[in-house]
Amino acid sequence: MAETADIVVVGGGCIGASVALYLAQNHAGKVVLLEQKELANGASGKGIGIVRTHYTHPVLAELAYLSQQRFHNFKELYGGYDSGFNPCGYFVLVGESDVATLNTVVQMHQSMNIKVDLMDLQQVQAQIPHLNLNDVAAVAYEPHSGYGSPPQTTLAFAQRAADLGVEVLTHTPVKDIELDAAGKVQSVVTVQGAIATRTVIDCVGPWARKFTQNLGLEFPVHPVVEHVVVVQRPVEFLQNHPVVSDLVNLSYSRSDPQQPYTRIGNSDPKHHPQFMLQDADDFHGQIYPQITEELHHKLIQRYPILEKGKVVAKYSGIWGVTPDYQPIIDHLACIPGLYCAVGFSGHGYKLSPIIGELMSQFILGDRSRIDKLNLFRFSRFQEDDFIKSPITYGKAKGLR
Ligand SMILES: Cc1cc2nc3c(=O)[nH]c(=O)nc-3n(C[C@H](O)[C@H](O)[C@H](O)COP(=O)(O)OP(=O)(O)OC[C@H]3O[C@@H](n4cnc5c(N)ncnc54)[C@H](O)[C@@H]3O)c2cc1C
């Protein structure tokens, strides 16, 4: 292990690995990436991996669009490694009360050159014959969106970072960040010893609140258990289908690349307080049966033919949620040398390529493209200036 480093990135999820990679690409000097367990041990190990641009906030839509372009060119950009990205297309379904919002979002995206169109229900039915559209009033379609593999993408970023000289150390938890007499970052303390450094990037995801507690910095990032149910499609429905974001029954689903499986996750914010943990270390893969049953029911409601399908897996992961469901990306002015990119809620995977790029520019002092990051500043919570979209969906609220 290095005894000194120019920059230490803490947390080997998709965000930390992407930041480390871009720092190396931008010749940031000696960079070390430290992960307490295996890479993709947290949210990035269990994410469903949807890559879409459908956001009601223009900055998020733009970041998602920039990231989507990087997913399309992943191998060329990142040393030939594969993210598992499958641009199979993405549908957003809304009910009557959300039609006006959908129309406004689609117009906003089109004005930003994002490829998205409204589709009539017959066209949708032709693309996904088994989809029940009885309670759906309008649909938008993003042909360039789809899904990737969060663990595979995390490994790809980390491998490319290592190729470019980053020292990637797993099973190396950071126990403390030491400050000098002036209160500036001086070193990180790991179980294997200390690394002297003036710059630390906190990318610990759902562990954010705990990680900096002894520095007196309490991040409003809450670990929330997020569930997934996987159903095997019957012979009548073997063909893969696009991603469906269901803003009527508040769920999202996609098919798998190799097997005739469909997986569904929850996007109903009312469940999040129920599944919130005190500490990310309290997560041991626990499953709350009431939500997995509800998800299974929602899947059958949307694809009635899946009543014949077998449930092949139910599992959970954790994500780090902030009060406005948006990340905290900042330089912590009270501790010079400490930066953070945490609390990505349900957006971290799709944003990971562009966040690594912008974060490395921010750290290296290139201010030309980073105005957008001001939206995600830590102080917004003290200022009571939460991130709000100009328009919102009735039930999905801040999640979109
Ligand atoms: C079921 C599920 C479905 C999801 N679906 C989507 C989706 O469709 N699209 C999307 O964009 N996002 C989705 N997400 C969210 C997305 O996965 C996360 O936003 C993203 O993975 C966050 O990445 P991260 O690197 O910030 O955090 P994490 O992946 O949690 O990484 C943080 C890492 O820090 C490490 N760490 C913590 N403390 C220390 C320490 N002291 N020392 C060293 N290492 C430490 C942890 O072990 C962990 O590996 C989903 C998440 C889940 C759980």
The ligand as a Tripos MOL2 file, in Angstrom:
@<TRIPOS>MOLECULE
LIG
   53    58     1     0     0
SMALL
NO_CHARGES

@<TRIPOS>ATOM
      1 C1        -32.2850   -2.5400   -6.0330 C.3       1 LIG1
      2 C2        -31.6630   -1.2920   -6.6000 C.ar      1 LIG1
      3 C3        -32.0520   -0.8420   -7.8490 C.ar      1 LIG1
      4 C4        -31.4630    0.2970   -8.4000 C.ar      1 LIG1
      5 N1        -31.7880    0.6590   -9.6820 N.ar      1 LIG1
      6 C5        -31.1340    1.6960  -10.2560 C.ar      1 LIG1
      7 C6        -31.3720    2.0160  -11.6180 C.ar      1 LIG1
      8 O1        -32.1650    1.3550  -12.2790 O.2       1 LIG1
      9 N2        -30.6620    3.0410  -12.1790 N.ar      1 LIG1
     10 C7        -29.7860    3.7950  -11.4470 C.ar      1 LIG1
     11 O2        -29.1940    4.7430  -11.9840 O.2       1 LIG1
     12 N3        -29.5600    3.5210  -10.1470 N.ar      1 LIG1
     13 C8        -30.2030    2.4990   -9.5420 C.ar      1 LIG1
     14 N4        -29.9660    2.1990   -8.2420 N.ar      1 LIG1
     15 C9        -29.1270    3.1080   -7.4590 C.3       1 LIG1
     16 C10       -27.6620    2.9160   -7.7540 C.3       1 LIG1
     17 O3        -27.3440    1.5400   -7.6820 O.3       1 LIG1
     18 C11       -26.8470    3.7310   -6.7570 C.3       1 LIG1
     19 O4        -27.2640    5.0950   -6.7990 O.3       1 LIG1
     20 C12       -25.3580    3.6700   -7.0780 C.3       1 LIG1
     21 O5        -24.9250    2.3310   -7.1770 O.3       1 LIG1
     22 C13       -24.5820    4.3850   -5.9850 C.3       1 LIG1
     23 O6        -23.2080    4.1400   -6.1770 O.3       1 LIG1
     24 P1        -22.1530    4.6270   -5.1070 P.3       1 LIG1
     25 O7        -20.8250    4.3070   -5.6550 O.co2     1 LIG1
     26 O8        -22.4600    6.0260   -4.7070 O.co2     1 LIG1
     27 O9        -22.4720    3.7700   -3.7790 O.3       1 LIG1
     28 P2        -22.1800    2.2450   -3.4570 P.3       1 LIG1
     29 O10       -22.2990    1.3890   -4.6470 O.co2     1 LIG1
     30 O11       -22.9980    1.8910   -2.2730 O.co2     1 LIG1
     31 O12       -20.6460    2.2540   -3.0680 O.3       1 LIG1
     32 C14       -20.1680    2.7430   -1.8510 C.3       1 LIG1
     33 C15       -18.9830    1.8690   -1.4770 C.3       1 LIG1
     34 O13       -18.2940    2.4590   -0.3720 O.3       1 LIG1
     35 C16       -17.7590    1.4130    0.4030 C.3       1 LIG1
     36 N5        -17.4230    1.9320    1.7280 N.ar      1 LIG1
     37 C17       -18.2800    2.3740    2.6760 C.ar      1 LIG1
     38 N6        -17.5970    2.7910    3.7620 N.ar      1 LIG1
     39 C18       -16.2790    2.6100    3.5020 C.ar      1 LIG1
     40 C19       -15.0720    2.8390    4.2250 C.ar      1 LIG1
     41 N7        -15.0890    3.3400    5.4700 N.pl3     1 LIG1
     42 N8        -13.8880    2.5230    3.6460 N.ar      1 LIG1
     43 C20       -13.8440    2.0190    2.3860 C.ar      1 LIG1
     44 N9        -14.9570    1.7620    1.6560 N.ar      1 LIG1
     45 C21       -16.1550    2.0730    2.1960 C.ar      1 LIG1
     46 C22       -18.8930    0.3910    0.4080 C.3       1 LIG1
     47 O14       -18.4300   -0.9030    0.7650 O.3       1 LIG1
     48 C23       -19.3960    0.4710   -1.0250 C.3       1 LIG1
     49 O15       -18.7940   -0.4890   -1.8730 O.3       1 LIG1
     50 C24       -30.5040    1.0400   -7.6610 C.ar      1 LIG1
     51 C25       -30.1060    0.5860   -6.4030 C.ar      1 LIG1
     52 C26       -30.6720   -0.5660   -5.8780 C.ar      1 LIG1
     53 C27       -30.2130   -1.0510   -4.5250 C.3       1 LIG1
@<TRIPOS>BOND
     1     1     2 1
     2     2     3 ar
     3     2    52 ar
     4     3     4 ar
     5     4     5 ar
     6     4    50 ar
     7     5     6 ar
     8     6     7 ar
     9     6    13 1
    10     7     8 2
    11     7     9 ar
    12     9    10 ar
    13    10    11 2
    14    10    12 ar
    15    12    13 ar
    16    13    14 ar
    17    14    15 1
    18    14    50 ar
    19    15    16 1
    20    16    17 1
    21    16    18 1
    22    18    19 1
    23    18    20 1
    24    20    21 1
    25    20    22 1
    26    22    23 1
    27    23    24 1
    28    24    25 2
    29    24    26 1
    30    24    27 1
    31    27    28 1
    32    28    29 2
    33    28    30 1
    34    28    31 1
    35    31    32 1
    36    32    33 1
    37    33    34 1
    38    33    48 1
    39    34    35 1
    40    35    36 1
    41    35    46 1
    42    36    37 ar
    43    36    45 ar
    44    37    38 ar
    45    38    39 ar
    46    39    40 ar
    47    39    45 ar
    48    40    41 1
    49    40    42 ar
    50    42    43 ar
    51    43    44 ar
    52    44    45 ar
    53    46    47 1
    54    46    48 1
    55    48    49 1
    56    50    51 ar
    57    51    52 ar
    58    52    53 1
@<TRIPOS>SUBSTRUCTURE
     1 LIG1         1 GROUP 0 **** ****
